[in-house]
Amino acid sequence: MLQINKNNLSKDQSPYLLQHKENPVNWQVWSKEVFDFAQEKKMPILLSIGYASCHWCHVMAHESFEDKETADLMNKYFINIKVDREERPDIDFVFQSSYQLFNQSGGGWPLTMFLDENGIPFMAGTYFPKIASHGLPSFKEVIVKVGETYKQQKEEIIKQSSIISKSLELRKSSVLRQDIESILEGIITNLDKERGGYKGAPKFPIFNIYDTLLHFFNKTKKKDYFVPIEIILKQLCSKGIYDQVEGGISRYTVDENWLIPHFEKMLYDNAQFVLLTSKYLEIKKNDYFEKKVIQTIEFINKNFLNSEYNLLGSAYDADSDGEEGKYYVFNYNELKDIKDIDQYFEIKPEGNWESKIILQELKTPPESIVVRLKKLREKKNKPFFDKKVQLDLNCLWISALISADKILPNQNYLKTAEKFYEDLEKLFLKDDRLFHTNSKTSVFLEDYAYTIAMLLDLYDQTLKPNYVLKAKELCKKTIELFFVKEKNIFQKNIISKNDIFHKPIDISDNNIPNGNSIMLLNFSRLGMKHESKELFESLNSYLNVYKPLMASSLKAIDYYKSIEAKKNCTDNECLN
């Protein structure tokens, strides 16, 4: 039975929701019952979306959600719902898209959405401070203002908010012939030619773009496609975004020089880093990059392991002991007695970030110095680890290991990949139904798409037929669950189980390449000519409108066209 006047998060399995179980806010879990109650009581909804390792989510929680005065206002004016974006990426996608529509800018986390009693958004924000600052009103001011406005203008708000679903519909172009390379070159013009990433700050690795550039370099041998990849890898490996002590990269940097990371470490970033670097190394040998691949794989396999399932968790927090970056940075006094350390890292008494030192590599240090640095780390408390196992991200990691095995066969990465797959199969693939996380409550397009891609990667490397047979089986299931026939495209969540005001159809790349582009690659690799043709035509029709956001689709579309042109393809098979 729904208990609306209490915090109801304690029984949920999400690490993020459990972080908020003691809040004085009467948090509810996303459910039909909650929305039915809102309609019955004609109350608006405050929807808060975040994830367990999110720094600014923690800040807002400490400032506002743990504050009784703020919580009382939230409980007075709203029904409050908390959502873990990693458990429900479909909800996050729809409301991030809504935020972008309202504000004409990118969103982020925590995402703070105000919904009418029908669950449709009418106002959107991200982080709100406890006290008004930096041009942002205080969260308490926002609550009262929005709450009172809804009371006074409810009918008008509901009328206006009903328009948003139509506004979120994807727009197709009637021009179907696209010059793919010219679109790609247009994207390249926005890249920072000196530092990599997009121009300015903050700096994200944008792996999907560089992976697509690599695809077209392999096809055309144009140097213009290869040089940006070398630039970004040099930056990612030597600057502060890379953990020079233990390995692995952080989510992004707040500055344009890749120095000051947002210190959280995500599985999806590190998987894509290993993938991109390994693919680069297939083309051009580089001992320095090889070392970073080996170090990162060792770090992830050891430190991201959820021992209960022998699979990988999702992320490490940016904070430890309530302080951002504390685990990763050093004081000058900690480092000054390490002999010759200033030959290998930029070490200054004044530090390079808030009087602390973020390590940047000048040249590769000897193992003795790395050992000393690790010992200093061991004295500190590690950041919180989100051990939630996500199917799509574990599949992405297995694909990364397979790619690394091609250039580092002596490291036994293929053996490790097959072992991960065995454990993944036990948890997620025993029945004819996949699940997104170990909570086994939902599943999404990306889970099927990345599982199929991983199986095809395993087949390519081992030639074991069971992998490709399973991939074909899952393709059929993906079509059954997610394919929107009238639009010839896949929906992000199961069509028959959509519980959001808008159908989430995603063609843009975010943290990982979108599921539609991956499915086009999967169909093409499997020689599923009819299915790949339908999806190709659909994705192609969106390019003119959404081309800056569709880098992975450029790769998939071009790959499809290349496969289609092969004379040795039969009606049923193109796979070698």
ZAZATOR-996195 format. One record per residue: x, y, z of N, C-alpha, C, O in turn; residue in one letter. Coordinates in steps of 0.2 Angstrom, whole numbers, plus 5000, padded with zeros to 4 digits. Example, Ala and Ser with C-alpha at 12.3 -4.5 7.8 and 13.67 -1.06 7.14 Angstrom:
REM ZAZATOR-996195
506649725039506249785039506649845039507149835042a
506449895035506849955036506450005039506750065040s
END
This chain:
REM ZAZATOR-996195
500449945000500050005000500450065000500950075004m
500350114996500650174995500650215001500150235004l
501250235004501250285010501550345008502250355008q
501150395006501450455003501750505008502150545006i
501550495014501850545019502450525023502550535029n
502850485019503450455022503950445017503850435011k
504650435019505150425014505150345012505150305017n
505050325006504950255004505550225000505450184996n
506150255001506650234997507050175000507450144997l
506950155007507350105010507350035008507849995009s
506850015004506749955002506949944994506949884992k
507249994991507449994984508149964984508549974989d
508349944978509049914978509549964975510149944975q
509350014972509750064969510250094975509950124980s
510850094974511350134978511150204979511250234984p
510950234973510850304974510150324978510250364982y
509650284977509050294981509250284988508950314993l
509650234990509750214997510150265000510150275006l
510550304996510950364999510450415002510650455006q
509750415000509350465001508750435006508250475007h
508850375008508350345012508150385019507650375022k
508650415022508550455028508350525027508350565032e
508350545021508150615020507450635023507050585023n
507350695026506650705029506150725023505550735024p
506350715017505950725011505550655010505750605011v
504850665009504450605008504550575001504150574997n
505150555000505350524993504950464991504750424995w
504750464985504350404982504750374977505150414973q
504650314976504950274970504550284964503950284965v
504850294958504350304952503950244951504150184951w
503250254951502750204950502150224948501950284948s
501750184945501050204943500650224948500250274948k
500750194954500350214960500450284962499950324964e
501050304962501250374964500850424959500650474961v
500950414953500650454948499850454948499550514947f
499550404950498850394951498650444957498150474956d
499050434962498950474968498950554966498550594969f
499450574962499550644960498950664957498650724958a
498650624952498050644948497450654953497050694952q
497450604958496850604962496850664967496350694968e
497450684969497450744974497650804970497650864973k
497750804963497850864959498450894962498450964962k
498950864963499650894966500150884961500250834957m
500550934960501150934956501750884959501650864964p
502150874954502750824956503350854955503550894951i
503850844960504550864960504950804958504950754963l
505250794953505650734951506350754951506550804948l
506750714955507450724956507850664953507750604955s
508250674948508650624945509350634946509650684945i
509750574948510450574948510750504948510450464946g
511350504951511650434952512150434957512350484960y
512350374959512650364966513350404966513550424972a
513750414961514350434961514350514959514950534957s
513850544958513750614956513950664961513550664966c
514450704960514650754965514150804967513950814973h
513850834962513350884963512650864966512350894969w
512550794964511950764968512150764975511650774979c
512750744977512850744984512850814987512550824993h
513050864984513050934986512350954988512150984993v
511950944983511250964984510850924989510450954993m
511050864990510750814995510950845002510450855006a
511550865003511850885009511550955011511350965016h
511450995006511251065007510451075008510251105012e
510151035004509351045004508950985006508550985010s
509150925003508750865005508750835012508350805014f
509350855015509450835022509250885027509250875033e
509050945024508851005028508050995029507650995024d
507850995035507150985037506751045034506151035032k
506951105035506551165033506451155025505851165023e
506951135021506851135014506351075013505951075009t
506451015016506050955015505350975017504850945013a
505251005022504551025024504151065018503551055017d
504551105015504251145009504151095003503551105000l
504551055002504451004997503850964998503450954993m
503850935004503250895006502550935006502050905004n
502650995007501951035007501751045000501151044999k
502151064995501951084989501951024984501551034979y
502350974985502450924979502450854982502550844988f
502250814977502450734978503150734975503250754969i
503550704979504250704977504550634975504450584979n
504850624969505050564966505750564965506050614962i
506150514967506850504966506950454961506650394962k
507350464956507550414951508350414950508650464950v
508550344950509250334948509250324940508950284937d
509650374937509750374930510050314927509950294921r
510450274931510750214929510250154929510350104925e
509750164933509250104934508750124928508450074925e
508550184927508050204922508350254917508150314918r
508750234913509050284908508450304903508550364900p
507950274902507350294898507050354901506850404898d
506950354908506650414911507150474911506950534909i
507750464912508250514912508250544905508350604904d
508250504900508350524893507750574891507850624888f
507150554893506550594891506550664895506450714892v
506750664901506750724905507350764904507350824904f
507950734902508450774900508350814893508450874892q
507950774889507750804882507250864884507250914880s
506850854889506350904891506750964893506551024892s
507250954898507651014900507951054894507851114894y
508251014890508551054884508051094880508151144877q
507451064879506851104876506751164880506651214877l
506651164886506451214890507051274890506851334890f
507651244891508151294892508651304887509051354887n
508551274881508951274875509751274877510151304874q
509851224881510551204883510551134886510051104888s
511151114887511251044889511051044897511151094900g
510850984899510650974906511250944910511750974909g
511050904914511550874919511250844925510650834925g
511650834930511350804936511650834942512250854942w
511250844947510550824948510150854943510150914942p
509650824940509150854936508550864941508250814944l
508250924941507650944945507150964940507151014937t
506550924940506050934935505350944939505250904944m
504950994937504351004940503850984935503751004929f
503350934937502850904933502150924935502050934941l
501750924931501050934933500750874935501050814936d
500150874937499850814941499750754936499650694938e
499850764929499850714924500550684923500550644918n
501050714926501750684925502050714919502550694917g
501850774917502150804911502550864914502250904918i
503150874912503550934914503351004912503051014907p
503351054917503251124915503751164917503751224915f
504251144921504851184922505451134924505351084926m
506051164922506651114923507251154925507351214923a
507651114929508251144932508751084933508551034932g
509351104936509751054938509951064945509451054949t
510551084947510751104954510451164956510551214952y
510151174962509951234965510251234971510251194975f
510651294973510951304979510451314985509951334984p
510751304991510351314997510251384998509651415000k
510751424997510751504997510851524990511251504987i
510451574988510551604981511251624980511551664984a
511551604974512151624973512351614965511951574962s
512851644963513051644956512451644951512451614946h
511951694952511351704948510851654949510351654945g
510951604953510451554954510051564961510351584966l
509351564960508951574966509051514971509251464969p
508851524978508951464982508451414981507851434978s
508551354983508051304981507451314985506851294982f
507451344991506851354994506351404991505751404991k
506751454988506351504984506051474978505451494977e
506351434975506151394969505451354971504951354967v
505551314976505051274978504351314980503851294977i
504451364983503851404985503551444979502951444978v
503951474975503751504969503451464964502851474962k
503751404963503451354958502751324961502251314958v
502751304967502251284971501651324971501051304969g
501751394972501151444973500951454966500351464964e
501351454961501151474954500751414951500251434948t
500951354953500551294951499751304954499351294950y
499751324960499051324963498651384959498051374958k
498951434958498651494955498451484947497951514945q
498951444944498851444936498851374934499051354928q
498551334938498551254936498351244929498651204926k
497751264928497451254921497851274915497951234910e
498151334916498551354911499151314910499451304904e
499451294916500051254916499951194912500351164908i
499451154914499251094912499151094904499351054900i
498851154902498651164895499351164891499451144886k
499751204894500451224890500851154890501251144886q
500851124896501351064897501151014892501550964890s
500551004890500250954886500650964879500650914875s
500851014877501251034871501850994870502150984865i
502250984876502850964876503050894873503550894869i
502550854873502650784870502750794863503150764860s
502350834860502350844853503050874851503350864846k
503250924855503850964854504450914854504950924851s
504450864858504950814859505050764853505550724852l
504550764849504550714843505150724838505250784837e
505450674836506050684832505750704825505250684822l
506150744822505950774815506450744810507050744810r
506150714805506450684799506550734793506250784793k
507050724789507150764783506950724777507050664777s
506750764772506450734766507050714762507050674757s
507650744763508250734759508650674762508850674767v
508650614758508850554760509550544758509950504761l
509850574753510550564751510950614755510950674755r
511450584759511850614763512550604761512750554760q
512950664761513650654760513950644767514150694771d
514050584769514250564776514950604778515050624783i
515450594773516050624775516050704776516450734780e
515650734772515550814773515250824780515450874783s
514850784782514550794789515050784794515050824799i
515450734793515950714798516450774798516750794804l
516650804793517150854792516850924796517250954799e
516150924795515850984799515950974807516051024810g
515850914809515950894816516650914818516750934824i
517150894814517850904815518050974817518450994821i
517651024813517851094814517751114821517951174823t
517251084825517151104831517651074837517551094843n
518151034834518651004839519151054840519351094836l
519451044846520051084848520651054845520850994846d
520951084840521451054836522151054840522551014838k
522251084846522851084850522751034855523250994857e
522151034859522050994865521650934864521650884868r
521250934859520750874858520050894862520050944865g
519550854861518950874863518650924860518850954855g
518050954862517751014859518151074862518451064867y
518051124858518451184860518151214867517551204868k
518551244871518351274877518351224883518551164883g
517951244888517851204894517151194896516751244895a
516951144899517351084902517551044896517251044890p
517950994897518250944892518050874893518150844898k
517650854888517450784888517850744883517950774878f
517950674884518350644879517950624872518350614867p
517350634872516850624866517150564862517250574856i
517150504865517450444862517050424855517350404851f
516450434855516050414850516250454843516250424838n
516450514844516750554838517450524836517550514830i
517850514841518550484839518450414836518850404831y
518050374838517950314836517750314828517950274824d
517250364827517050364820517550394816517650374810t
517950444818518550464814519050404812519250404807l
519150364817519550304816519250264811519650234806l
518650254811518250214806518450234799518550204794h
518350304798518450334792519150344790519350344784f
519550344794520350344793520450274790520850264785f
520250224793520350154790520050144783520350104779n
519550184782519250174775519650214770519750194764k
519750274772520050324767520750344767521050364762t
521050324773521850344775521950414775522550434774k
521450454776521550524776521850544783521550534788k
522350584782522750604788522350644793522450644799k
521850684790521450734794521050694799520850724804d
520850634798520450594802520850564808520650544813y
521550554806521950514811522250564816522350544822f
522550624814522850664818522450684824522750684830v
521850704824521450714830521450664835521450674841p
521450594833521450544838522150544842522150524848i
522750554838523350554841523350614847523650604852e
523050664845523050724849522650704856522950724861i
522050684855521650664861521950614865521950614871i
522250564862522550504866523150534870523250514876l
523550574867524150604871523950644877524250644882k
523350684876523050724882522850674887522950694893q
522450634885522050584890522550544894522450534900l
523150524891523650484894524150524899524350494904c
524250584897524750624901524550674906524850694911s
523950694905523650754909523250724915523250664917k
522950774919522650764925522050714925521850684930g
521750714919521150674918521350594919520850554921i
521950584918522150514919522450504926522850544928y
522250454929522550434936523250414935523350354933d
523750454936524450434935524750384940525250354939q
524350374945524550324950524250254949524650204949v
523650244948523250184948523050164941522950104939e
522950214937522750204930521950224930521650234935g
521750224923521050244922520950324922521350364924g
520450334918520250414917519650434921519250394922i
519650494922519050524926518550544920518650544914s
517950564923517350584918517550634913517350634907r
517750694916517950754912518350794916518550784922y
518650854913518950904916518550964916518250984911t
518651004921518251074922518651124918518351184916v
519251114916519651164912519851134905519651084904d
520051184901520151164894520851124893521051104887e
521251124898521951094898521951014900522550994901n
521350994902521350924904521750914911521950854912w
521750964915522150954921521650944927521850894930l
521150974928520750974934520150924932519650944929i
520150864934519650814933519050824937519050854943p
518450814935517850794939518050724941517950674937h
518250704947518650654949518250584949518650534949f
517650584947517250514947517550474941517650504936e
517650414942517850364937517250324935516950284939k
517050324929516550284926516750224922517250224918m
516450164922516650104918516550124911516950104907l
516050164909515950174902516450214899516650204893y
516750264902517250304900517950264899518250264894d
518050224904518650184904518650124898519150104895n
518050094897517950044892518050074885518450044881a
517850134884517950174878518650194877518850194871q
518950214882519650234882520050174880520550184875f
519950114882520350054881520150034873520650014870v
519550044871519350024865519650074859519950044855l
519650134861519950184856520650174855520950174850l
521050174861521750164861521950094858522450094854t
521650044859521749984856521749984848522149954845s
521150014846521050014839521650064836521850044830k
521850114839522350154837522950114836523350124831y
523150074841523750034842523749984836524349954834l
523149964834523149914828523449944822523749914817e
523450014821523650054816524350074817524750074812i
524550094823525150124824525450104831525050114836k
526050074831526250054838526550114842526850154839k
526350104848526550164853526650134860526150114863n
527250124862527350094869527050124874526850094879d
527050194874526750234879526050224880525750214886y
525650224874524950204874524750134877524350124880f
525250084875525150014877525150014884524749974887e
525650044887525650044895525050074898524850044903k
524750124895524150154898523550104898523150104902k
523550074892523050014891523049964896522549944899v
523649934897523849884902523649904909523349874913i
523849964911523749994917523050004919522749984924q
522650034914521950044915521549974915521049974920t
521749924911521349864912521449834918521049804921i
522149834921522249804927521849844933521549804937e
521849904932521449944937520749924937520449914943f
520449924931519649914931519549844933519049834937i
519849794931519749724932519849714940519449664943n
520249744943520349734950519849774955519549754959k
519849844953519549894957518749894956518349924960n
518549884950517849884948517449824949516849814948f
517849764952517549704952516949704958517149714964l
516349684956515849664961515949584962515749544958n
516249574968516449504969515849454970515849394969s
515249484972514649444972514449404966514249354965e
514549444960514449414953515049404949514949374943y
515649424951516249424947516149464941516449444935n
515749514941515649564936515849634938516049644944l
515849684934516049744935515549794938514949794935l
515649834943515149884945515249944941515549944935g
514850004942514750054938515250114938515450144933s
515450134945515850194945516150204952515850174957a
516650254952516850274959516750344959516750384955y
516550364965516350434967516950484966517450464967d
516750544965517250594965517450614972518050634973a
517050604977517150624984517450574988517250514987d
517750584993517950544999518050585005518250645005s
517750565011517750605017517450665016517550715019d
516950665011516550725010516850785006516650845006g
517450765003517850815000518050794993518250734992e
517850834988518050814981518750804979519150854981e
518950744976519550734974520150724980520650714978g
519850714986520350704991520850644990521450644992k
520550594988520850524987521450534982521950504982y
521350574977521750574971522250634971522750624967y
522250684975522750734975523250734980523150694985v
523750764980524250764985524450834987524350884984f
524750834993525050894996525850894994526150844993n
526050954993526750964991527250924996527750894994y
527050935003527450905008527450825007527950795010n
526950795005526950725004527450704998527650644998e
527550744993527950724987528650744987529050714984l
528750794991529450834990530050784992530550794989k
529950734996530450694998530550634993531050584994d
530150624988530250564984530750594978530650634975i
531250554978531850574974531650574967531350534964k
531850634964531850644957531050644954530950644948d
530550654959529850654956529750714952529350704947i
530050764953529950824948530250814941530050854937d
530650764940530850754933530250714929530250714923q
529750684933529250644930528550674930528150664926y
528450724935527850754936527950824937528450844940f
527450864936527450934937527350954945526750944947e
527850964949527750974956527951044958528551064957i
527551084961527651144963527451154970526851124972k
527751194974527551204981526851234982526451214986p
526651274977526051314977525451264975524851284975e
525651204972525151164969524851184962525051244960g
524451154959524051174953523351174953522951184948n
523051154959522351154960522151164968522251114972w
521951224970521751234976522251214981522151184987e
522851234980523451224984523651154984524151134988s
523351104981523451034980523851024973523851064969k
524050964973524350944967524050884963523950834966i
523850894957523550844953524150824948524450864945i
524250764948524850734944524750744937524250714934l
525250774933525250774926525950744924526450764927q
525950704920526550664918527050704913526750724908e
527650714915528150744910528450694906528550704900l
528650634909528850574906528750514910528550524916k
528750454907528550394911529050384917529650384916t
528750384923529150374929529350304930529050254928p
529850294934530050224936529550194941529150224944p
529550124941529050094945529150114952528650114956e
529750124954529950144961529550204964529250204969s
529450254959529050314961528350294961527950324966i
528050254957527350244957527250204963526650214966v
527650154965527550124971527450164977527050164982v
527950214978527850264983527250304983526950314988r
527050324977526350364977525750314979525350344982l
525850254977525250204979525250194986524750194989k
525850194990525850194997525550255000525250245005k
525650314997525350375000524550364999524150385004l
524350344994523650334993523350284998522750295000r
523650234999523450185004523250205011522850175014e
523450265012523350295019522650335019522450355024k
522350335013521750375012521150335012521250275010k
520550355013519950325012519750325005519750375002n
519550265002519350264995518650304994518350304999k
518550324988517850354987517350294987517550234986p
516750314987516150264987516150234980516250264975f
516050164980516050124974515350104973515050074977f
515050124967514450104965514450034962514650024956d
514349984966514449914963513949884959513949824957k
513449924957512849904953513149874946513549914943k
512949814945513149784938512649804933512049784933v
512949834928512549854922512749814916513349804914q
512249784913512349734907512649764901513149744899l
512449824899512749854893513449874894513849864890d
513549904900514249924902514749864902515349874900l
514549814905514949754906515049724899515649694897n
514549724894514649704888515149744884515649724880c
515149814885515649864882516349844885516749854881l
516349834891517049814894517349744891517949744889w
516949694890517149634887517349654879517849624877i
517049694876517249714869517849744869518349744865s
517949794874518649824875519249774876519749784873a
519049724880519649674882519749634875520349624874l
519249624871519349584865519849624860520249604857i
519649694860520049734856520749744858521249744854s
520849744865521549754868521949684866522549684866a
521549634866521949564865522249564858522749524857d
521949594853522249594847522949624846523349604842k
523049674851523649714850524149694856524749704856i
523849654861524249634867524049554868523849544874l
524249514864523949444864524349404870524049354873p
524849434873525249394878524849414885525049384890n
524449464885524049484891523449434893523149444899q
523249394889522749344890522049384891521649354895n
521949434888521349474888520749434885520149444888y
520849394880520349364877520049304882519449304883l
520549274886520349224891519949264896519349234899k
520149324898519749364904519049384901518549374905t
519049404895518449424892517949364892517349374893a
518149304890517749244890517449224897516949204898e
517949234902517749224909517149274911516649254914k
517249334909516749384911516049364908515549374911f
516149344901515549324898515149264901514549264902y
515549214904515249164907514849184913514349154915e
515149224917514849254923514249294921513749294925d
514349334916513749374914513149334911512549354913l
513349284908512849234906512449204911511749204911e
512749194917512449164923511949214926511349194928k
512149274926511749324929511149354925510649364927l
511349364918510849404914510549364908510049374905f
510849304906510649274899510449204900510349174895l
510249184906510049114907509349104903509349054900k
508949144904508249144901508249184894508749204892d
507649184892507549224885507449294887507149324883d
507649324892507549394894508149414897508449384902r
508349474895508949514898508749564903508149574904l
509149584907509049634912509549684912510149674911f
509349744914509849804914510349804919510949814918h
510149784925510649784931510449724935509949684934t
510849714940510749654945510149654949509949604952n
509749714949509149724952508649684948508049664951s
508749674942508249634937507549664937507049624937k
507549724937506849764936506649784929506049794928t
507149804925507049834919507549814914508049774916s
507449824908507949814902507849864897507249884896v
508349884893508349934888508649914882509049864882f
508549954877508849934870509549924870509849884867l
509949974874510649964874510849904877511449874875e
510549874882510749804885510749754879511149714879d
510249754875510149704870510749724864511049674862y
510749784862511249804857511949784859512349764855a
512149804865512849794867512949724868513549704867y
512449684870512549614871512749574865513149534864t
512349594860512449564853513049584850513449544847i
513249654851513949674848514449634851514949614848a
514449624858514949594862515049514859515549494858m
514449484858514449414856514749414849515149364847l
514649464845514949464838515649474838516049444835l
515949514843516649524844516949464847517549444845d
516649424851516849364854516949314848517449274847l
516449314844516449264838516949284833517349234831y
517049344832517649364827518249344829518749324825d
518349344836519049324839519149254840519749234840q
518549214841518649144843518349094838518549044837t
517949124833517549084828517149024831517048974828l
516949034838516548984841515749004839515549054840k
515448954836514748974833514248984838513749024836p
514348964844513848974849513749054850513149074852n
514249094849514149164850513749194845513349234846y
513849174839513449214833512749184833512349224831v
512649124835511949094835511549134841510949144840l
511849144847511549184852511449254850510849284851k
511849284846511749354843511149354839510749404839a
511149304834510549304830509849304834509349334832k
509849254839509249244843509049314847508449324847e
509549344849509449404853509249464848508849504850l
509449464842509249514837508449504836508149554836c
508249444835507449434835507149464841506549494840k
507349444847507049474853507049544853506549574856k
507649574851507649654851507149684847506749734849t
507049654841506449674836505849674840505349714839i
505649614843505049604846504849654851504349674852e
505349664855505249704861505249784860504949824863l
505749804855505849874855505749914848505749974848f
505649874843505549904836504849934835504349904836f
504850004834504250034832504150034825504550074821v
503749994822503649974815503450034811503650044806k
502950074814502750134810503350184809503250234804e
503850184813504350234812505050194810505550234808k
505050134810505650094808506250114812506750124809n
506150114818506650134823506550094830505950084831i
507050094834506950064840506850114846507150164846f
506450094850506250134856506750114862507050054862q
506850154866507350144871507150094876507550054879k
506550094878506250044883505750004879505650014874n
505549944883505049904880504449934878504149964883i
504249934872503649964870503049954874502650004876i
502949894876502349874879502349894887501849894890s
502949914889502949934896503150004897503350024903k
503050044892503250114893502750154898502150144898n
503050184903502750214909502850294909502850324915d
503150314904503350394903502850424899502550394894i
502750494900502250524896502450524888502050544884f
503050514887503350524880503650454878504050424882h
503650434872503950374870504750394869504850434864k
505150354872505850374872506250344866506450284866p
506250384860506650354854507350404854507250464853i
507850364855508550404855508950384849509050324848d
509150434846509650434840510250464841510750464837i
510350504847510950544849511350504853511150464857s
512050514853512550484857512550524864512550584864d
512650494869512750524876513350494879513950504876n
513350464884513950434887514250374883514850364883n
513750334880513950284875513550294869513050324869i
513850264863513450274857512750244858512650194861p
512250274855511550254856511450184853511750164848n
510950154855510750084854510550074847510650024844g
510250124843510050124836510650114832510650074827n
511150154833511750144829512050084830512350054825s
512050054836512349994837511949934834512249884831i
511349944834510949894831511049884823510949834820m
511149944820511249944813511949914812511949874807l
512449924816513049884815512949814816513249774812l
512549794821512449724822512049684816512249634814n
511549724814511149694808511649684802511649634798f
512049734801512549734795513049674796513149644791s
513249674802513749624803513449554802513849504800r
512849544804512549474803512249464796511949414795l
512249514792511949504785511249504785510949474781g
510949534790510149544790509949604786509849654788m
509949584780509849644774509249684775509249744775k
508649644776508049684777508049724783507849784782h
508249704788508149734795508649794795508549854797e
509249784792509749834792509549894787509649954788s
509249874781509049924776508449974779508550034778k
508049944783507449984786507750034791507650094791e
508250004795508550054801508950104797509050154800l
509350084792509750134789509350184786509550244787f
508850174783508450224780508150274785508150334784e
507950244791507650284796508250334799508050394800s
508750304801509350344804509550394799509750454801l
509650374793509850424787509350484787509550534785n
508750474788508250524787508250574793508050634792s
508650564798508750614804509350654803509450694807y
509850634799510450664799510450734798510850774801l
510050764793510150834792509950874798510150934798n
509450854802509250884808509650874814509850924817v
509950814815510250804821511050784820511350754824y
511350794814511950764813512550784818512950734819k
512550844821513050844826513050794832513550784835p
512450764833512350724839512350654837512350604841l
512550634830512450564828513150534825513050504820m
513650554828514350524826514350454825514550424820a
514050414830514050344829513650314824513750264821s
513150354822512650334817513050344810512850304805s
513450394809513850404803514250344802514250324796l
514550314807514950254806514550194804514650164800k
513950194808513550134806513250134799513150084796a
513050194797512750204791513250194785513050154780i
513850214786514350204781514550124781514650104776d
514550094787514750024787514149984783514349944780y
513550004785513049974781513049974773513049924770y
513250034771513350054764513950014761513849984755k
514450004765515049964763514849884762515049854757s
514449864767514249794767513749784761513849734758i
513349824760512849824755513149814748512949784744e
513749854748514049854741514449784740514749774734a
514549744745514949684744514549634740514049624741k
514949614735514649564730514549494733514149454731k
514949484738514949414741514449404746514449344749n
514049454748513549444753512949404750512749414744c
512649354753512049324752511449354755511549404758t
510849324753510249354756510249354764509949394767d
510649304766510549294774511249304777511149304784n
511749314774512449314778512949354775513049354769e
513249404779513849434776514449424781514949444780c
514249394786514749384792515349334789515149274787l
515949354790516449304788516649254793517049214792n
END
